[in-house]
Amino acid sequence: MAKTVIPASMKSSYDNFHFAPAVIDGDRIFCSGQLGTGADGKISPDPETQFAQAFENVSAILAEAGASMADVIEISTFHIGLAEHMRTFMKVKDRFVAEPYPAWTAVGTPELAFPGALVEVKVIARKP
């Protein structure tokens, strides 16, 4: 049976938007896409800050599930301005993701769910 993962800092999103930040099914953790919103619910206009916050949000979910970024086996990212921001995104991603690198798919999109959001990061991890 699947188990939802809801860090305390994300309980309002669970309640308001009716989705789990992650679901554990067997030995896999499926994390919902995370934007670069801070604890205050706001998003920085600075791309690097926003990208780092998105990875921090994913890291917090994984920690709640008993895992870390080292357990990630697949990353999917959705970008506004993919070509424009890729160099900065790669620099930030490399601070959070080390070898052996997971599978990764990057998709350019015209819009994300939050005004001003430039990236959404979704991962699948193996439960240690």
Buried (B, 14 or more C-beta within 10 A) or exposed (E): EEEEBBBEBBEEBBEEEEBBBBBBEEEBBBBBBBBBBBEEEEBBEEBBBBBBBBBBBBBBBBEBBEBEBBBBEBBBBBBBEBEEBBEBBEEBBEEBBEEEEBEEEBEEEEEBEBEBBBBBBBBBBBBE
